[in-house]
Amino acid sequence: MLKSKKYDLIVVGAGITGTFCALHALNKKKSVLLIEKDNSPFESSFRNLGHINPSGQSFAKWFDISRKSLRIYQGLQENFDLTFSKTGTWYIAKSTQELTLLHELQALFEERNYPAQLYSPADCKQLNPALITNKIFGGIHLPNEGVVDSKEMTHRLRNHLISELGLHYKHNTLVVDVEKRRGIAKIVTSQQETIWADHIILACGNQTQLLLPNHYPNELLQKCQSQIIKLSPQRTQLKNTLISGASVECFSSSQSCPSFDNSLPQDEIKLTIKQLKDGSVLLGETVRSTCIQKQSDLGFELSMEANNRLIEKAKTFIDLPAWDIESTWTNTYLEHVGDGVFSKTVDDIIHILAGMGNKSITTSPAYTQMFINQLYQ
């Protein structure tokens, strides 16, 4: 057996949640080991659209946390290239019902001093020339929101923590056992290495079956699968992220609007259009879900029918010179059923953080800061 070691904190899982936990613990001068089972993490933290949108988060639970996350992204970007860019977000209404919702959201944002400007159909088109004006009823612009390159951002943050803050990092390391022993936390890896810590955070994302599976309640968590398209680079320049008004109706923030109707069926297509620096365009996303014990029901096949519906919907919003698909992929993630996060402490020193789902890109920076502050208060 290899020689054992000890840290203040071990974080299992090098996705966005685990890496931001490491950041905030390092800022408190704690010794931190971040462990990743793969050669390089590549799951849900790296497969999303990279859209940072506090405007889509519930006002009761996540809006203020998301705004703090936005400031954290901006602060990190000032120190090194995290890939964050303040591009702004446009919601485009294509019906009177959607426009009413945007007016109500604008009032709610105004109450919270969150910049949001309503525009006429003509102004929407002038500011976003690629928009198709047919049946546009108006739009709202949120200038402070932004994007990151989801494939790169967490890797760059981790490398920054290693080089500048002394993070210890082990990849290709599968944790096979975790327990409390002699008053402290102990993990054992598949290489039979034993490592000790005062605290352990399990931020294993989608991989609930690997460690302490009995502590993940089936009634509170679900597996979700989204499908995203990447179009080939375009001459057309989209300056902002564009989101359909029908998709806004699915956002948690919309539930605070007087006109919100929970009885209306929700389209599984949530149209978001984002352009990358190389000119390629991301289209997202179709979403399906099931309970955590039935992940196999989601399957593994990419649905061409879902891609076709996503592209057809996008064609009613923007005019692009080409619609060639460069790549397409699925993103499977764990989500809390009630728009929350699943947090549980086992034996006082083993902590589970799971179920942030597709809001993790927007909420993880500030939520993990709160969590670490409580851990070391």
Residue pairs with C-beta under 8 A, 6 or more apart in sequence:
1 192
1 193
1 194
2 191
2 192
2 193
2 194
4 193
4 194
4 195
4 196
5 33
5 195
5 196
6 184
6 195
6 196
6 197
7 31
7 32
7 33
7 168
7 195
7 196
7 197
7 198
8 25
8 30
8 31
8 32
8 197
8 198
8 199
9 21
9 22
9 25
9 30
9 31
9 32
9 33
9 197
9 198
9 199
9 200
9 201
10 32
10 33
10 35
10 185
10 187
10 195
10 197
10 199
10 200
10 201
11 18
11 19
11 21
11 22
11 25
11 32
11 33
11 34
11 35
11 200
11 201
11 203
12 18
12 35
12 175
12 178
12 187
12 200
12 201
12 202
12 203
12 204
12 211
13 35
13 36
13 41
13 202
13 203
13 204
13 205
13 207
14 34
14 35
14 36
14 41
14 154
14 158
14 169
14 171
15 41
15 43
15 44
15 45
15 46
15 154
15 203
15 205
15 360
16 45
16 153
16 154
16 360
16 361
16 364
17 45
17 203
17 205
17 353
17 356
17 360
17 364
17 368
18 34
18 201
18 203
19 34
19 154
19 157
19 158
19 161
20 157
20 364
20 365
20 368
20 369
21 201
21 203
21 353
21 368
21 371
21 372
22 32
22 34
22 158
22 161
22 167
23 157
23 161
23 165
23 368
24 368
24 369
24 371
24 372
24 373
25 32
25 372
25 375
25 376
26 32
26 161
26 165
26 166
26 167
27 165
28 372
28 376
30 376
31 166
31 168
32 167
32 168
33 168
33 169
33 170
33 195
33 197
34 158
34 161
34 167
34 168
34 169
34 170
35 169
35 170
35 171
35 173
35 175
35 187
35 189
36 169
36 170
36 171
36 172
36 173
37 172
37 173
37 174
37 175
37 207
37 210
38 171
38 172
39 171
39 172
40 155
40 171
41 154
41 155
43 205
43 206
43 207
43 332
43 333
44 205
44 206
44 331
44 332
44 333
44 334
44 360
45 150
45 154
45 205
45 360
45 361
46 150
46 151
46 154
47 150
47 228
47 329
47 330
47 331
48 150
48 226
48 228
48 331
48 358
48 361
49 147
49 150
49 228
49 272
49 274
49 282
49 284
49 285
49 361
50 83
50 147
50 148
50 149
50 150
50 153
50 274
50 361
51 89
51 145
51 147
51 241
51 272
51 274
51 361
51 362
52 66
52 69
52 70
52 73
52 84
52 145
52 146
52 147
52 148
52 361
52 362
53 66
53 89
53 142
53 145
53 241
53 362
54 62
54 63
54 66
54 67
54 69
54 70
54 114
54 145
54 362
55 89
55 91
55 105
55 109
55 114
55 116
55 142
55 145
55 251
55 253
56 248
56 251
56 252
56 253
56 359
56 362
57 63
57 65
57 66
57 251
57 252
57 253
57 359
57 362
57 363
58 252
58 253
58 255
58 256
58 339
59 108
59 112
59 253
59 256
60 256
61 252
61 339
61 340
62 252
62 339
62 359
62 362
62 363
63 112
63 253
65 363
65 366
65 367
65 370
66 359
66 362
66 363
66 366
67 114
67 366
68 365
68 366
68 369
69 362
69 363
69 364
69 365
69 366
69 367
70 144
70 145
70 146
70 362
72 365
72 366
72 369
73 82
73 84
73 146
73 148
73 365
74 84
74 86
74 146
76 82
76 84
76 157
76 160
77 84
79 160
80 156
80 160
81 156
82 148
82 153
82 156
82 157
82 160
83 148
83 149
83 152
83 153
83 156
84 146
84 147
84 148
84 153
85 146
85 147
85 148
86 143
86 144
86 145
86 146
87 145
87 146
87 147
87 239
87 240
87 241
88 141
88 142
88 143
88 144
88 145
88 146
88 239
88 240
88 241
89 141
89 142
89 145
89 240
89 241
89 243
90 124
90 128
90 139
90 140
90 141
90 142
90 240
90 241
90 242
90 243
91 102
91 105
91 139
91 140
91 142
91 243
91 244
91 245
91 248
92 124
92 131
92 136
92 139
92 242
92 243
92 244
92 245
92 317
93 99
93 101
93 102
93 136
93 137
93 138
93 139
93 245
94 135
94 136
94 137
94 244
94 245
94 246
94 316
94 317
95 135
95 137
95 245
95 246
96 137
97 259
98 137
98 245
98 246
98 248
98 249
99 137
99 138
99 245
100 259
101 245
101 248
101 249
101 254
101 257
101 259
101 260
102 118
102 138
102 139
102 140
102 245
102 248
103 118
104 257
104 258
104 259
105 116
105 140
105 248
105 253
105 254
105 257
106 116
106 117
106 118
106 140
108 253
108 256
108 257
109 115
109 116
109 142
110 116
114 142
114 144
115 142
115 143
115 144
116 140
116 141
116 142
117 140
117 141
117 143
118 138
118 139
118 140
119 127
119 138
119 139
119 140
119 141
120 138
121 133
121 136
121 137
121 138
121 139
123 139
124 131
124 136
124 138
124 139
125 131
125 133
125 136
127 141
128 238
128 239
128 240
128 242
129 236
130 236
130 238
130 318
130 319
130 320
131 242
131 317
131 318
131 319
132 316
132 317
132 318
132 319
134 316
141 240
145 241
147 241
147 274
148 361
149 276
149 277
150 361
158 167
158 169
161 167
162 169
173 189
173 190
173 191
173 193
174 189
174 190
174 210
175 187
175 188
175 189
175 190
175 210
175 211
176 188
176 189
176 190
177 186
177 187
177 188
177 211
178 185
178 186
178 187
178 188
178 200
178 202
178 211
178 212
178 350
179 185
179 186
179 347
179 350
180 186
180 346
180 347
180 348
180 349
180 350
184 196
184 197
184 198
184 349
185 196
185 197
185 198
185 199
185 200
185 349
185 350
186 194
186 195
186 196
187 194
187 195
187 196
187 197
187 200
188 194
188 195
189 195
198 349
199 349
199 350
199 351
199 375
200 349
200 350
200 351
201 351
201 352
201 353
202 211
202 212
202 350
202 351
202 352
202 353
202 354
203 353
203 354
204 210
204 211
204 354
205 333
205 334
205 354
206 223
206 332
206 333
206 334
208 216
208 221
208 292
208 334
208 354
212 346
212 350
212 352
215 344
215 346
215 352
216 292
216 342
216 352
216 354
217 342
218 291
218 292
218 293
219 337
220 336
220 337
220 338
220 342
220 355
221 291
221 292
221 334
221 335
221 336
221 337
221 342
221 354
221 355
222 289
222 290
222 291
222 292
222 334
222 335
222 337
223 289
223 290
223 291
223 292
223 294
223 295
223 298
223 332
223 333
223 334
223 335
224 287
224 288
224 289
224 332
224 333
224 334
224 335
224 357
224 358
225 287
225 288
225 289
225 298
225 330
225 331
225 332
225 333
226 284
226 285
226 286
226 287
226 288
226 330
226 331
226 333
226 358
227 284
227 285
227 286
227 302
227 303
227 306
227 307
227 310
227 328
227 329
227 330
227 331
228 282
228 283
228 284
228 285
228 328
228 329
228 330
228 331
229 282
229 283
229 284
229 307
229 310
229 311
229 325
229 327
229 328
230 280
230 281
230 282
230 283
230 325
230 326
230 327
230 328
231 280
231 281
231 282
231 283
231 320
231 322
231 323
231 324
231 325
231 326
232 280
232 322
232 324
232 325
232 326
233 278
233 279
233 280
234 275
234 279
234 280
234 281
234 320
234 321
234 322
235 279
235 321
236 318
236 319
236 320
236 321
237 275
237 279
238 273
238 274
238 275
238 281
238 318
241 272
241 273
241 274
242 272
242 273
242 274
242 317
242 318
243 271
243 272
243 273
244 271
244 313
244 317
246 267
246 271
247 267
247 269
247 270
247 271
247 272
248 254
249 260
249 264
249 266
250 266
250 267
250 270
252 339
254 260
255 262
268 286
268 287
268 288
269 285
269 286
269 306
269 309
269 310
269 313
270 284
270 285
270 286
270 287
271 283
271 284
271 310
271 313
271 314
271 317
272 282
272 283
272 284
272 285
273 281
273 282
273 283
273 314
273 317
273 318
274 281
274 282
274 284
275 281
275 282
276 282
280 326
281 320
283 310
283 311
283 314
284 310
285 310
285 331
286 303
286 306
286 309
286 310
288 298
289 335
290 297
290 298
292 334
295 332
298 332
300 330
302 328
302 329
302 330
307 325
307 328
311 323
311 325
315 323
333 357
333 358
333 360
334 354
334 355
334 357
335 355
335 356
335 357
335 358
336 342
336 354
336 355
336 356
336 357
339 359
340 355
341 353
341 354
341 355
341 356
341 367
342 352
342 353
342 354
342 355
343 351
343 352
343 353
343 354
343 371
344 351
344 352
345 351
345 352
346 352
351 371
351 375
353 368
353 371
356 363
356 364
356 367
